[in-house]
């Protein structure tokens, strides 16, 4: 294809939407590398410290959309210190300085200051989309700057962020000329909302398709908002509690019947169960339902609601639905592809939760299921073997037993054979999280059969270093490995150090790795950053390194060497 003009190659490359495909194309020859460089408009950076913003800009000068991740995944479980790092300001500053025409920015587990949001809003005149997931460090003042200055904003999506809410007036900062919004999500904000400003904003955005509200938006305001936006496809309710014998409730029912485009619902943060029948008329068209933040809906009410949702493809729900409720899901939702069951009580006190019985029922009734997150009280090998036979198309399988070392309650045996069946039957499995009593045998199965595995999460599992080595030697496509409270030590860490060149990162906490082992690894692999998180000053340099166990270690591949913003408790070896 070298005889084609560059313009033709650019047009051909535009059909490649996968980042991996674009990367592969750039390696074919110098000509293709150059064309791909100038035609790449989107980039994904899975670790903000793997590359510098300046280097990314030099590689892709015409970038328009950037996805950037900060803290390691285990930050979601409070295992990463609050002030570890992951600052987005240097990235925004570098792009502004280089006159990059940024239009979309998606951040996950990043520290986002008000200053960074203000710089973003001032620097990129055509900015259109901001998505923040599990970020921290900013207030509604920063959101106000985005609202006031991003004239062409189409998407503002705030998911599970820690935001300091200052008086709730940021929505009034959208100018009257703002009519471009397609998606608005502020469900994670805890403060009051200027309802008048919200209603006016919704009314003047005719293309608004997704709207997710926080609990400060009452049901009567929701009814008025829906009057202005019957075109919504995705709706996240705020407070859903009202006397069903009132005129407001009757108006809501009438309004919801006119919202014929709604396909996804979430929210119900404060819910009055008697109000749930109001959504029954639109349930028949729903393909996505997220009730993971709705503890006010009990099992009986959940079951009644699910019976009306026959087209669901995606369901997030609390375990108070019980095994019986999951049986109703299996009988009703034949198109289900993704299921997440979250714990309503992490300690399992006063709540029966769900068990292997509910999972088996879903696997029988929902043959299209390919993505699972399942918090449960117990699991058996027989159940996992059955699930593997019924649903061989799993690409994500995450099982979390609330007692993480619990064996098969029927046989008392480890769950090795059950998870072995999962990895053997599910050929396309890319993400796996293990739970329950497990020995090295399960890791032998994973190394033998999980050929497509990219991310593996391990906790309280294994017997010896062999378990970790089985995974490192067998899983050729592994990119992220995260381990906690497992007996893996220096032998497992150092036997095949070349493997880390092909991976994005490795996290190990409360394992058997020592400071001496980490130093050896850092010396052998100069292109790998080996970070020790000495949060409580439990380690000291100058003593016997081989006797000092490392509480938390994070290693990752990088092109730019040690980071410059590491706090005092993070040692880069």
N, C-alpha and C positions, 0 to 999 in steps of 0.2 A: 504493500500500500504506500510505499515511500514516493511513488510517482504521482500521488494525489497532492494537490495544493493543500497548504495548511488549513485553509478555510473549510475544505471538505472534511479533513480529518477532525477538525473541531466539531463539525456538525455530527459526524459519526460518534465521536466521544460523548456528545450530549445525551445519547441514548443509554449510556452507562450510568446508572443511578447508584450502584453499590460502590462504597469507598474502596473496598478490596479490589474490585474490578478496575477502578481507576488507578490504584496503586500498581496493579499488575501491568497495565498498559504502559505506564511510565517507565517500566524497566525493559521494554522491548528494544529500544534503540534511542540514540540521542535525539533524533528528530521527533519521535513520539514523546519523549520526556519534555521537550520544549513546548510542543503543542499542548500537552496535558497541563503543563505549568500555567500557561496563559488562558486555558479554557476552564480550569477548575474554579467553581464558584462556591463550593461547600466543603467544609473540612470538619473532621471529628478528631478530637484529642482526648483520649481516655485517661490521661494523667497530665495535669497542668504543669508538672515538673519534668516531664519527659522531653520537652522541647521548649525553647524560649519563644516568646511572641515574635521577636525580630526574625528569627530563623523561619518560622512559619510564614511570615509575610514575604520574606525573600523567596520562599519556595512557591507561594501562591499569591502573586501580587493583586489578583482580581477577585479575591475571596469576598463573598457577599453574606455567607451564612456560616456561623461557627458554633459547634457543640463542644463544650468544655467540662471536664469533670475534675473535682478537687480531692477531697478527703477519701481515704479507702472505704470500701463498702461496709466494713465492720463499724464505722462511725454510726451507722443506723442502730447499733446495739450498744452505744455509749462506751465503746472500747477505745476510741481515739480521743485524746484530750481536746478540750474545747478550743484552745488556742494553738492547735497543731500547725495551721497554715491553710493554704488554698485560696490565696487572694486574687481577685479578678482585676483589681485596679491596674496592675502593670500591663495586662493584656489590652484593656480598653485604651490606656494611655499610648501604647505602642501603635495601635491601629489608628488612633486619632492623629498621631504625629506623622504617620505614613500616608495619610489621606485615603485610607481604605474606605470604600463605599459600603460599609457594613449595613445590612438590612435585617438580619436575624441573629439572635444570640440566645443559646440554650445552655444553662448552667445547672450543674448538679453538685451538691455538697461543697459549695464555694462560699467564701467570705465576701459578701457584697456590701460595700459601704454606701452611705448616701452620696459621698463624693464621686464614687464610681458611677452611680446612676445619673448624677447630674452631668458628669463629663460625657457619658453615653448620649444623654438627651441633647446636649449642645453640639456634639461633634459630627453626628451622622444624620444629615438632613432627610434622607429617604428611609430612615429606620422604621421597620414594620412589625417586628415580632420579638417579644421578650418572654422567655420561659424560665422560671426559677423553680428548681426542685430541691427541697431539703437544704436551702441556703440560709445564711444568717448574717447579722451585722448591719442591717439597714432598718429604716423606719418608714412610716408612710410619707415622710417628707421627701424621701428619695422617689417614691412612687408618684408623688405630686409633680416632681420635676419631669418625669417621663410623660405623665399625662399632659402637662402644659406645653411641652416642647416637641414631642414626636407627632407631627401633624398628620402623618400617614399611617399611624399605628393601626394594625389589624388584629394583633393578638397580644394580650397581657395575661399570662397564665402563671398563677402563684400556687405551688403545690407543696404543702407540708413545710413551710418556711417558718423560721422564728423571726417575727416582725414586731417591732415596737410600734404600737398604734397611737398616733397623736391626734386625738379629737375627731378622727373620722372624716375630715373635710377634703381628703385628697381627690375624691371623685368629682368634686366641684371644680377641679383644676383643668378638666378636659374642656377645651374651648368649644363654643357653639358651632364652630366650623368642623368639629370632629364628627364625621359620619361614616368612617371607614371600618369601625370595629367589626370583626367577625367572631372573635372569641374573647371572653372576659371571665376570669376565674379568680375570685378573692375569698374562697371558702375558708382558707387557713387564718384569715385575719380575725382577731378577737374583739376589736373595738366597735364602737357605734358607726353607723353608716348614715350619710346624708341621703335620705330616701328620695327627696325631691330631685337632687342632682342625678341620682341613679336612674330614676324614672325618665327624666329628660334625656339622659344619655342613651338609654335603650330605645326611646321613641325616635330618635333622629339617626339611628344606625339600622337601615333597612336590611342589611346583609348579615346581621348578627345571627349566628347559628349555634353558638355555645355560650351558655351563661351559668356560672356556678356562684351561688350567693353564700354569705356567712350567716351564722345563727342570729345576727342582729336584724336581719330582714324578716319581719313578721309575715304571717300568712296573708293578711289583707293587702300588704304591699306586693307580695308575690302575685296576687290576683290582678292588680293594676298593671304590673310589669308584663304579665302574659297577654293582657289586652293589647299592649303595644307591640308584642313580639310573637305572634302566632306562628312565625316561620321557624322558631327554634327547633334544632335537631337534638341538642344536648342540654339538659336542664339539671342543675344542682340546686335543690331547695335549701332555704335557710331554716328558720323555725317553722315547723309544720304542725302547729297545735292551735286549735280553735274549737269553740263550741259548735258542733254540727247542726244545731238547731237555729243558727243565726243566718241572716241574709248574706253576710260575707261568705259563709261556707257555701251557700247555694250559688252565689255568683262564681265562686272558684270552680265548682263542678261544671257550670255552664261554659266558663272560659276554657277549661281543660279539654272539653269536648271539641273545641275549635282548633286545638293545637294538634293537628293531624300529622305533623312532621316529626314529632319527638320520637327518637329511637334510643336515647340513652338518658338514664336518670341516676342521680346520686344525691347526697346530702341527708335530709331528714335528721338534722343534728339535734333538734329538740322536737320530738314527735308526740302527737296525741293519737294513739292507736285508732280512736273512732274516726279520725280524719282520713285514714288510709283508703277506704272505699272510693274516695274522690278520684284517685288515680287509676282505678280499675279500667275505665274506658280506654285509656291509652296504653295499658299494659300489653295488649295483644300485639302491638307493633314494636315493642321494645326488643332491642338486640343486646343492650348492655344495661346492667343494674348493679349499682354499688351501694350496699347498705352496711359497709364496714365501719361507719361512724354513726350508726343508729342503734345504740344499746336500748333505746326505749321501746323497740319492737320485739316482743317475745316470740317464742317458737311457734305458737298457734297462729299468731297474726302473720308471721313470715310465711308459714305454709299456705295460708289463705291467699296471700299476695302472689306467691310463686305460681299457684294454680292458674293465674291469669296471664302468665308470661311464657307462652309456648314457643316464641321465636328467639329466646335468649341465646346468645353466643358467648357472652362474657358475664360472669356473676361473681361479685365480691360480697362476702357475707360473714356474719359472726357465728361462732360455734353454738350459740344458743338455739340455732335451728335444729340441732340434734340429729341423730341418725335417721329418725323418722322423717324429718324434714328433707334430708338429703335423698331419701327414698322418693319423696314427692318431686324433687328436682329431677331425679332419674326418669321418673314416669312422665314428666311434663316437658322438659327442655331437651328435646332430641337433637337440637342443633348446637348444643353447648360445646365450646372449644376451649374456654379458659375458666378455671374455677379457683378462687382463693377463699379459704375459710380461716378467719382470724380468731384469736382467743378473746372472749369477752372478759375472762379473768385468768391472768397469767399463772396464778397459783392454783387454779382449779378448785377453789373453795366454794362449795354450794352450787356447783354447776357441773352437770354431767358431761357437757361438751359433746364431742363426736369421737368415734372410734373407727376401727377397721371396717365395721359393718356399713357405715355410710359411704365410705370410699369404694367399697366393692359394688354397692348398689349403683353409684354414679358411673362406675366403669362399665357396668352392664347396660345401663340405659342411655349412656352418652358416648357412643363409639367414636365421635369426632373430637373428643377431648385430647388436647395436645399440650396444655400448659396447666400446671397444678402447684399451688401453695396450700399446704394442709397442716394446720395446727390441731393436734389430736391428743387424746388421753393415752392411747395405746395403739399398737400395730402388731400384726402377726406375719410370719413368713408366708403362710398360706394365702392371706389376703393380698400381699404384694405380688405373689406369683400369679394370682387371678387377675389383678389389675394389669400386669404386664401382658398377659394374653389378650385381654379385652381391648386395651388401648396401646397398640404398638407404635403409635405415631407421636408419642411424647417427645417434645424438644426441650421442655423445662419440667423438672420434677423436683419439688422441694417439700420435704416431709419434716415436720418439727414436732417431736413428741415432747410434751411439757415436762416430763421427767426424762432428761436427755440420755440416760443410761439404762432405760427400762428394757428388759428382754421381751421376747415373745411371751405373752401372758399364758398361753396355752401349753407350750412346750418348755418354757424356761430357757430356750436357746437364743444365741445372738441372732440378729436379723440379717446376717450375711447372705443367706440363700435368697431371701426376698429381694434385697437390693441387687443381688447378682442377676436375678431374673429380669429386673427392670433394665439394667444396662445391656443384657444380652438380647432382649426382645426389641428395645427401642433404639434402633440403629441410628436415628437422627438426633439423639439426645445431646444437647449443647450445654445445658446447665443442670447441675445436680447438687442438692443439699441433703446430707445424711443426718439421721438421728436414731437414737436407741442404742442398745448394747451391740457393739460391732468389734470384730477382731481384724487382724491383718488379712484374713481371707477375703473380705469384701473389697479390699483395695487390689487384691490380685485379680478379682473379677473385673473391676473398673479398668485396670491396666490392660486386660486382655480384650475387652469387648467395647469399651466406650471410645470408639475411634473418632467420633465427632465432638467429643467433650471439650468445651472451651473454658468453663468456669466450674470450680468445685469448692464447696464449703464443707468443712469438717469440724466437728466439735465432740469432745469427750469420746474419741474413737481410736481404735488400733491397739496393738500390743508392743511392737518394736519398730525400729527404723525401717524394716523391710516394707511396712505398709506404705509409707510415703514414697519409697523408692519404686514400688510397683506402679504407682501413679505417674511419677516423673518419667520413668522409662517407657511406659506403655501408651500414655495419652499424648500422641504426637501433635495434636492441635490445641493443647491446653494453653490458655493465655493468662488466666487468673486462678490462683490457688490460695485459699484462706483457711487457716487452721488455728484452733484454740483448744486449750486444755487437753492436749494429746501428747503421748509419750515419745514424740519424735525429737531427735537430737542432732548432734554434729555430724554423725555418719550420714544420716539422711540428707542433711543440708549440703554436705561437701562432696558426696560421691560423684555427682553428675552436674557440676557447676555450669557446664556449657548449655544446659537446658534453659537457664535463666535468660540467655540471649534471645530465645524465641518466645519468651513470655512477657507479658506486660508487667506483672507484679506477683509477689509472694508475701503474704502476711502470716506471721506466727506469733501467738501470744500464749503465755502460760504453758509452754512446752519445755523441752529439755535442752534447748540450744544455749550455748555459753557465749560470753563476750569474746573469748579466744577464737571460737569457731567462726563468729561473724567477722573478726579481723582477718582471718585466713581467707574467707570468701572475698572480702573487699580487696585484698591484695591480689588475688587471682583474677578478679573480674573488674578492671578499672572502669568499664563502661556501665557498670551497675552501681546505683546508689544504694548503699546498705545503711539504713537509718535505725538507730537504737532509741527507743522512747523510754528515757529514764525519768519518768514522771515524778517519782517519789524519792529520787536520789538514793536508790537502793544499791547502785553500783558505783565503783570508784576505779579510775585508771591508776595503774601502779601496783595493784594487788594481783593475785593469781587469776589471770583472765579465764583460765579453764575451769575455775571453781565458781565463777560468778554466772549464774543463770540469767539470761535475758528475759525480762518480763514481756516486752513487746518489740518485735522486729518487723520492719517493712522494707522490702527491697524492690527496686523497680529499674527497668531499663531506661537510660536517658542519653540524650545527645549533647547535653550541656553541662554535665558534671554536677557537683553538689549545689544545692539551692542556697540562695543568699539570705533567705528570710526565715531560716529555721530558728525556733525559740531555743532557749538555753537548755531545755531538757531533751532536745532531739540531737543526738550525736550522729554525724555522718562520718562513717569510718573510711 
